[in-house]
């Protein structure tokens, strides 16, 4: 058997760290809908990479109602654009699974996190650093106890 080695340099990516402390972290399990995250192109390959620290919201309408996906303040029309539907930040790293199927994820709803290490998605479908507006919306939620450092 012969393996061909490519000399092409690949873009590195790995699991994001978002927790300030691992003490007193509480998680809830959810089903993440494979259609509820935008695709990205990495080295010419279409991927769906879910990074830990991404703000997650529940879809309340459409085919994936009851599942969770990435929070986007403007684009979706399935409930994920509504700050009141935010359930926390995801802890699970999914590098390819969402290309093929829905997946179970752990979402931190009580934790101390670093705001600059957390993500949300903008209208263009790109992951961006968590904005102050979204942070403030999370702080106002009654069932999510995230402390930002």
Secondary structure, DSSP 8 states (H G I E B T S, - for coil): ------------------BS--TT-EEEEEEE-TTSS--EEETTEEE--B-TTBEEEE--SSTTTTSEEE-BSSS-SSSTT-GGGEEEEE---BSSGGGTS-EEEEEEEEEEE-GGG-EEE-TTS-EEE--HHHHHHHHT-SS-EEEE-
